[in-house]
Amino acid sequence: VDPSTVTKITIQPDSYTGAYDGEPWVADDDGSGDIMVYQNGTELIIAGNGAEEIYANEDSSNMFMHMSALISIEGLNLLNTSKVTDMRYMFNGCSSLTSLDISNFDMSAIKTTSKDNYFHMFIEIYNVKTLIFGNNKFPDDINFIKLFGDTQPPSLEKIIVLEENTVNKLTDVLPDRSSELNQGVIVTNATISDEVISTISSKNWSIRKMVAQYRYDA
């Protein structure tokens, strides 16, 4: 499959019984067939074996890399990443995505000491406007500059995040909107220090309080 032609990915825990092109392929590390991938036109279906969630492979680097036509990923919340040790370049080049919700991602097993196994995970996601971090588990020493690379999403308008430590780290990679009329918005209920608030404000971003899951007062 040419990754640049994929427009949609659907992740589902149950077996897939719909139409598909060609032969499906095994996607799990051990080759057991518990995770299969089917192609139906420009859609890829990642199907499990009936479990409530799908465990991502330990090496999930390049998973969605160069899928430049990808518009949506359905069921990303069903992907259990708690065993993943490598997420390098995971969303690299997903330049057609306008929103990305990784609020369920557990990145605590990522190796940060030798290979920086989260390097450029979000590089070249140029058109993402909304990024949802939620309440992720990150390694304590994760470097958000390496996570995004040198190209912070220029279209980014809204970030939803629950963890104070994540908000603090995001200040390093916020695109500077000081020359733009519209502010960027960080939605969080975390306690933020005056110093961090000042840094966020200097880049023309505001902080809004969450009133319900991923909703905030205007």
Disulfide bonds with the S-S distance in Angstrom:
none
